[in-house]
Amino acid sequence: MYLIPRYFFKSRYVKPPKEIENNEYEPVKTINGEDPFNIIREFGKKYMRLKCPHAQFTLAKDEFVEGSLSYLPLTKEYLNTPISITWENGESVSVNYKIYRETASVSNSNEKLKQGIRKPLTEEETKDIINTKKALDENDRITRKFTSKDNNIHCTFSVNGVNTLVVRSFDTEVKESYEETISNCIDLFDSNNYPIQVIFPKNGGGYSNYSQWIEKILSPYDDVNYIVSWRESDYTKHVLKTGFAVNLYKNMPTKKK
C-alpha cells in the first residue's frame, strides 16, 4: 500500500506533511502498529453499511481518508485519536483528522470566483498554485492511459512499473468507446510484463458479457465461458444457497411432453 499526497481539498490548496511527500513511492508498513489492510478492513466492518466484505473494503478505503459526518457520524474520541503511519524504510509520521465546514462566506467566495468577480490572486497565491500544479504533474508520472467517454473503464501504466485497471461499471451507454477502451487496455497490458492491479470502486454490476470479457483479459486460462467465479465471502455463499442455487440441483422436476 502506498500513500499519495493530496494538494487540494474542496478546491482549496492544502499542504501535506513532508514525510508523506518524501515517501510517496515507499510502501506503508503499519498504521497504528497494525497491517494497513487490516486497519481499513476493520474500519469497513464497523462503519460501512454494505454486507459484502469486498464492497466494504472498497468504500472504507475512501471514507477512511475523507468522509461526510452526516453519512458517517464518527465519535469525537475516534476523530481525536492520532493516526501513526510507518513506512518500510523506518520513517514515520502522526496525523489527525480535521473537520472542514464550508461556511456561507466560503460558499459565497466560491460563487464569486466562478463568476469572475472575486479580487485577483496575489503574487504569492499565484506562485503557490503554479508550484502545486508542477508537483501534481510530477507525482502523476503516468506514461500512458486510456479512459472511456463515460469514465466507466480506465487503465494506466506508470513509470513505477504498475498497470492499473479501474472498472466502475460493467454497463455503458457509449458502447463503442467502452469496448475500444477495453481493447486499448488489453494492448497496453500486453506491451509489458509488469503486474496489473484491478480496482472496482463501488462497481454496480452490469452486463455479464463485459464482466467475462474483462475477466478473460486478466485470467491466465480462457475458461470464463464455462466457469463462473465469485469472490468468496459469507455473503456470496448466502446468496448462492438461498438464491439462484436452486437451479443447480441435479434432479429438477420436468414437465412431461
C-alpha positions as CSV (number, residue, x, y, z in Angstrom):
1,M,0.0,0.0,0.0
2,Y,1.2,3.5,-0.9
3,L,0.1,6.9,0.3
4,I,-0.2,9.6,-2.4
5,P,0.0,13.2,-1.2
6,R,-3.0,15.4,-1.9
7,Y,-2.6,19.1,-2.6
8,F,-6.3,20.1,-2.9
9,F,-9.4,19.6,-0.9
10,K,-12.7,21.1,-2.0
11,S,-10.8,23.3,-4.5
12,R,-8.7,24.6,-1.6
13,Y,-4.9,24.2,-1.6
14,V,-3.6,22.1,1.3
15,K,0.0,21.2,2.3
16,P,0.5,17.5,3.2
17,P,3.2,16.5,5.7
18,K,6.7,16.4,4.3
19,E,7.0,12.8,5.3
20,I,4.1,11.8,3.1
21,E,5.6,13.8,0.2
22,N,9.0,12.2,0.6
23,N,7.6,8.6,0.9
24,E,5.1,8.6,-1.9
25,Y,6.8,5.6,-3.6
26,E,7.7,3.8,-0.3
27,P,5.3,1.0,0.8
28,V,3.4,1.6,4.1
29,K,4.4,-0.9,6.7
30,T,1.9,-0.2,9.5
31,I,-0.9,2.1,10.5
32,N,-1.2,2.5,14.3
33,G,1.1,-0.5,14.6
34,E,-1.1,-2.8,12.5
35,D,-1.2,-4.0,8.9
36,P,-2.7,-1.2,6.9
37,F,-5.1,-3.5,5.0
38,N,-6.4,-4.9,8.4
39,I,-7.0,-1.3,9.6
40,I,-9.1,-0.5,6.6
41,R,-10.9,-3.9,6.7
42,E,-11.9,-3.4,10.4
43,F,-13.0,0.1,9.7
44,G,-15.2,-1.2,6.9
45,K,-16.7,-3.9,9.2
46,K,-17.5,-1.4,11.9
47,Y,-18.8,1.6,9.9
48,M,-19.8,0.6,6.4
49,R,-23.4,-0.3,5.7
50,L,-22.5,-2.8,2.9
51,K,-22.6,-6.5,3.7
52,C,-20.1,-7.8,1.1
53,P,-16.6,-7.6,2.6
54,H,-15.1,-6.7,-0.7
55,A,-17.5,-3.8,-1.2
56,Q,-16.9,-2.8,2.5
57,F,-13.2,-2.6,1.9
58,T,-13.6,-0.5,-1.3
59,L,-15.9,2.0,0.3
60,A,-13.9,2.1,3.6
61,K,-10.7,2.9,1.7
62,D,-12.3,6.2,0.6
63,E,-14.2,7.0,3.7
64,F,-11.1,6.4,5.9
65,V,-9.4,9.3,4.2
66,E,-12.2,11.6,3.6
67,G,-15.9,11.4,4.5
68,S,-19.0,13.3,5.5
69,L,-20.1,13.2,9.1
70,S,-23.7,13.3,8.0
71,Y,-23.2,10.0,6.3
72,L,-20.6,8.5,8.7
73,P,-21.0,10.1,12.2
74,L,-17.7,9.1,13.8
75,T,-17.3,9.8,17.5
76,K,-15.3,12.7,18.9
77,E,-12.9,10.1,20.6
78,Y,-12.2,8.4,17.3
79,L,-11.6,11.7,15.4
80,N,-9.2,12.9,18.2
81,T,-7.1,9.7,18.0
82,P,-3.8,10.3,16.1
83,I,-3.1,8.1,13.1
84,S,0.5,6.9,13.2
85,I,2.0,5.8,9.8
86,T,5.2,3.9,9.4
87,W,6.9,3.1,6.1
88,E,9.1,0.2,5.2
89,N,12.2,2.4,5.4
90,G,11.5,3.1,9.1
91,E,10.3,6.7,8.7
92,S,7.0,7.6,10.4
93,V,4.6,10.4,10.9
94,S,1.4,11.0,13.0
95,V,-1.6,12.9,11.6
96,N,-5.0,13.8,12.8
97,Y,-8.4,14.2,11.3
98,K,-9.5,17.8,10.6
99,I,-13.1,18.8,10.4
100,Y,-14.0,21.0,7.4
101,R,-17.1,23.1,7.5
102,E,-18.0,25.1,4.4
103,T,-19.5,28.2,5.8
104,A,-21.7,30.6,3.9
105,S,-18.8,33.0,3.4
106,V,-16.8,30.2,1.8
107,S,-19.7,29.3,-0.5
108,N,-20.2,32.9,-1.5
109,S,-16.5,33.3,-2.1
110,N,-16.5,30.2,-4.4
111,E,-19.5,31.6,-6.2
112,K,-17.8,34.9,-6.8
113,L,-14.8,33.1,-8.0
114,K,-16.9,31.2,-10.6
115,Q,-18.5,34.5,-11.7
116,G,-15.1,36.2,-12.0
117,I,-15.9,39.0,-9.5
118,R,-13.6,37.9,-6.7
119,K,-10.5,40.1,-6.1
120,P,-7.4,39.0,-8.1
121,L,-5.0,36.5,-6.7
122,T,-1.9,37.8,-5.0
123,E,1.6,37.0,-6.4
124,E,2.2,34.6,-3.6
125,E,-1.1,32.8,-4.2
126,T,-0.3,32.5,-7.9
127,K,3.1,31.1,-7.2
128,D,1.6,28.5,-4.8
129,I,-0.9,27.4,-7.5
130,I,1.9,27.1,-10.1
131,N,4.2,25.1,-7.8
132,T,1.3,22.9,-6.8
133,K,0.4,22.1,-10.4
134,K,4.1,21.2,-11.1
135,A,4.1,18.9,-8.1
136,L,0.9,17.2,-9.2
137,D,2.3,16.7,-12.7
138,E,5.5,15.2,-11.3
139,N,3.6,13.0,-8.9
140,D,1.3,11.7,-11.6
141,R,4.0,10.3,-13.7
142,I,1.6,8.3,-15.9
143,T,3.2,7.3,-19.2
144,R,0.1,6.0,-20.9
145,K,-3.6,6.0,-20.1
146,F,-7.0,5.2,-21.7
147,T,-10.5,6.3,-20.5
148,S,-13.9,5.6,-21.9
149,K,-16.2,8.6,-22.6
150,D,-18.5,7.6,-19.7
151,N,-15.4,7.1,-17.4
152,N,-16.7,3.6,-16.5
153,I,-13.4,2.0,-17.5
154,H,-9.9,3.4,-17.2
155,C,-6.4,2.0,-17.4
156,T,-2.9,3.4,-16.9
157,F,0.7,2.4,-16.9
158,S,3.0,4.3,-14.6
159,V,6.8,4.8,-14.6
160,N,6.9,2.7,-11.3
161,G,6.1,-0.3,-13.5
162,V,2.5,-0.8,-12.5
163,N,-0.5,-1.4,-14.7
164,T,-3.8,-0.2,-13.3
165,L,-7.3,-1.1,-14.4
166,V,-10.3,0.7,-12.9
167,V,-13.8,-0.6,-13.7
168,R,-16.6,1.5,-12.3
169,S,-19.3,-0.5,-14.1
170,F,-19.9,-3.3,-16.5
171,D,-22.6,-1.2,-18.1
172,T,-22.3,1.6,-20.6
173,E,-24.4,3.9,-22.8
174,V,-21.4,4.6,-25.1
175,K,-20.7,1.0,-26.3
176,E,-18.1,1.9,-28.9
177,S,-16.0,4.0,-26.6
178,Y,-16.3,1.4,-23.8
179,E,-15.2,-1.5,-26.0
180,E,-12.5,0.5,-27.7
181,T,-11.0,1.3,-24.2
182,I,-11.1,-2.3,-23.2
183,S,-9.2,-3.2,-26.4
184,N,-6.6,-0.5,-25.7
185,C,-6.2,-1.7,-22.2
186,I,-5.5,-5.2,-23.5
187,D,-2.8,-3.9,-25.8
188,L,-1.3,-1.8,-23.0
189,F,-1.1,-4.7,-20.6
190,D,0.3,-7.0,-23.3
191,S,3.0,-4.4,-24.1
192,N,4.9,-5.0,-20.8
193,N,5.5,-7.7,-18.2
194,Y,4.6,-5.6,-15.1
195,P,1.9,-6.5,-12.6
196,I,-1.7,-5.4,-13.0
197,Q,-3.7,-4.0,-10.2
198,V,-7.5,-4.0,-10.6
199,I,-9.8,-1.6,-8.8
200,F,-13.6,-1.8,-8.6
201,P,-14.7,1.5,-6.9
202,K,-18.3,0.9,-5.9
203,N,-19.0,-1.1,-9.1
204,G,-22.7,-1.6,-9.5
205,G,-22.5,-4.5,-11.9
206,G,-23.8,-4.6,-15.4
207,Y,-23.7,-7.0,-18.4
208,S,-22.2,-10.4,-17.9
209,N,-20.5,-10.4,-21.3
210,Y,-18.5,-7.3,-20.4
211,S,-17.5,-8.8,-17.0
212,Q,-16.4,-12.1,-18.6
213,W,-14.5,-10.2,-21.3
214,I,-12.6,-8.3,-18.7
215,E,-12.0,-11.5,-16.7
216,K,-10.5,-13.0,-19.8
217,I,-8.0,-10.1,-20.0
218,L,-6.8,-10.9,-16.5
219,S,-7.1,-14.7,-16.3
220,P,-4.3,-17.0,-17.5
221,Y,-6.9,-19.5,-18.6
222,D,-9.8,-18.9,-21.0
223,D,-12.4,-20.8,-19.1
224,V,-14.7,-18.0,-18.1
225,N,-17.4,-19.2,-20.5
226,Y,-17.6,-22.4,-18.6
227,I,-16.8,-21.5,-15.0
228,V,-18.4,-18.5,-13.2
229,S,-16.2,-17.2,-10.4
230,W,-17.3,-15.2,-7.3
231,R,-15.2,-13.6,-4.7
232,E,-15.6,-15.8,-1.7
233,S,-17.3,-14.4,1.4
234,D,-20.1,-15.4,3.8
235,Y,-22.4,-13.1,1.9
236,T,-21.8,-14.6,-1.5
237,K,-22.2,-18.1,0.0
238,H,-25.6,-17.0,1.4
239,V,-26.7,-15.7,-2.0
240,L,-25.8,-19.0,-3.6
241,K,-27.6,-21.0,-1.0
242,T,-30.8,-19.0,-0.8
243,G,-31.0,-17.5,-4.3
244,F,-30.4,-19.0,-7.8
245,A,-28.5,-22.0,-6.4
246,V,-31.8,-23.9,-6.7
247,N,-31.2,-24.1,-10.4
248,L,-28.1,-26.2,-9.8
249,Y,-30.0,-29.2,-8.4
250,K,-29.4,-32.3,-10.5
251,N,-32.9,-33.8,-10.0
252,M,-35.1,-30.8,-11.1
253,P,-38.7,-31.8,-11.9
254,T,-39.5,-31.6,-15.6
255,K,-42.8,-31.3,-17.4
256,K,-44.0,-34.3,-19.4
257,K,-44.4,-33.7,-23.1
